[in-house]
């Protein structure tokens, strides 16, 4: 590593750029660099808080991604029948549950065995049916809490 003395730097800057002793001293202290990069530094000073705020906002919205914003009920597809035409998980017999497309007798018996359900999502949450079975029947079932 080569050590360069202040005198050598002064001489080089004076010879190459025509700087006087004061300008050389100011240059070595970083003054000219600060003056030239003022707008860049001002932009960077505001950029860091802006990026931090943006990160906080995106983290907050990502936290609720995938949730149904209406009432927390599991989503159904557009082809789903109206709620009155769906089979009630809490009160239907095995034969009535078998009317739902994709339902087999063994899955219907498991649904009856593990009653009651607050929502149809409980079928997945409690491990009553697999996700494949749930995807097939979710549009055709509903969980009522009271008998009507």
C-alpha positions in Angstrom: 0.0 0.0 0.0 1.4 3.4 -1.0 1.1 6.2 1.4 0.4 9.6 -0.2 1.2 12.7 1.7 -1.0 15.8 1.8 1.7 17.7 0.1 1.8 15.3 -2.9 -1.9 15.5 -3.2 -1.8 19.3 -3.0 0.8 19.5 -5.7 -1.1 17.1 -7.9 -4.4 18.9 -7.6 -2.8 22.3 -8.0 -0.9 21.2 -11.2 -3.7 19.2 -12.8 -6.8 21.3 -11.9 -5.3 24.6 -11.0 -6.6 24.6 -7.5 -5.1 26.9 -4.9 -4.2 25.8 -1.4 -7.6 26.7 0.0 -9.5 24.9 -2.7 -7.4 21.8 -2.3 -8.0 21.8 1.5 -11.7 22.3 0.9 -11.7 19.5 -1.7 -9.9 17.1 0.6 -12.4 17.8 3.4 -15.2 16.8 1.1 -16.7 20.2 0.7 -16.9 20.3 -3.1 -18.3 16.8 -3.2 -21.0 17.9 -0.7 -21.8 21.0 -2.7 -22.1 19.1 -6.0 -24.2 16.3 -4.6 -26.6 18.6 -2.7 -29.7 17.7 -4.7 -28.9 14.0 -4.7 -28.5 14.1 -0.9 -31.7 16.0 -0.5 -33.6 13.4 -2.6 -32.0 10.5 -0.6 -32.9 12.2 2.7 -36.6 11.9 1.7 -36.3 8.6 -0.1 -35.5 6.5 2.9 -38.5 7.5 5.0 -40.8 7.1 1.9 -39.6 3.6 1.3 -40.0 2.7 5.0 -43.6 4.0 5.0 -44.4 2.2 1.8 -43.0 -1.0 3.3 -45.2 -0.6 6.4 -48.3 0.0 4.2 -47.7 -3.0 2.0 -47.1 -5.2 5.0 -50.4 -4.1 6.5 -52.3 -4.9 3.4 -50.6 -8.3 2.8 -51.6 -9.3 6.3 -55.3 -9.4 5.2 -54.7 -10.8 1.8 -56.9 -13.8 1.0 -59.6 -13.0 3.5 -63.2 -12.4 2.5 -63.8 -8.8 3.3 -67.6 -9.0 3.4 -68.4 -11.1 6.5 -65.6 -13.7 6.9 -67.7 -16.5 5.4 -65.9 -18.9 3.0 -66.2 -17.9 -0.6 -68.3 -19.7 -3.1 -68.2 -19.7 -6.8 -70.7 -17.8 -9.1 -72.4 -21.1 -10.1 -73.4 -21.9 -6.5 -77.1 -22.4 -5.8 -78.9 -19.9 -3.5 -78.5 -20.6 0.3 -82.0 -22.0 0.5 -81.2 -24.7 -2.0 -78.0 -25.9 -0.3 -77.7 -28.9 2.0 -77.4 -28.0 5.7 -74.3 -29.7 7.2 -75.7 -29.6 10.8 -79.2 -31.1 10.1 -79.2 -33.1 6.9 -79.2 -36.9 6.8 -76.6 -39.0 5.0 -79.0 -39.4 2.1 -79.6 -35.6 1.9 -75.8 -34.9 2.0 -75.3 -37.4 -0.8 -77.3 -35.1 -3.1 -74.3 -32.7 -3.2 -72.3 -33.3 -6.3 -69.0 -35.1 -5.5 -70.2 -36.4 -2.1 -69.7 -40.1 -1.3 -71.4 -42.1 1.4 -68.2 -42.3 3.5 -67.6 -38.5 3.4 -71.3 -37.9 4.2 -71.1 -40.3 7.2 -68.0 -38.4 8.5 -69.8 -35.1 8.2 -72.7 -36.4 10.3 -70.3 -38.0 12.8 -68.3 -34.8 13.5 -71.3 -32.3 13.9 -71.9 -29.5 14.8 -70.3 -26.9 12.5 -70.2 -23.1 12.8 -69.3 -22.7 9.1 -68.6 -25.0 6.2 -64.9 -24.1 6.5 -65.0 -26.2 9.7 -65.0 -29.2 7.5 -61.4 -28.4 6.5 -60.3 -26.8 9.8 -61.3 -29.9 11.8 -60.0 -32.4 9.2 -63.4 -33.9 8.4 -62.8 -33.8 4.7 -59.8 -33.3 2.4 -59.3 -30.1 0.4 -60.2 -31.9 -2.8 -63.6 -33.1 -1.4 -64.2 -29.6 0.1 -63.6 -28.0 -3.3 -66.2 -30.3 -4.9 -68.9 -29.8 -2.3 -68.4 -26.2 -0.9 -70.9 -24.6 -3.3 -73.6 -27.0 -2.4 -73.5 -27.1 1.4 -74.2 -24.6 4.2 -73.9 -24.7 8.0 -77.0 -23.4 9.8 -76.8 -23.1 13.6 -80.5 -23.3 14.3 -83.1 -25.7 12.9 -85.6 -23.9 10.7 
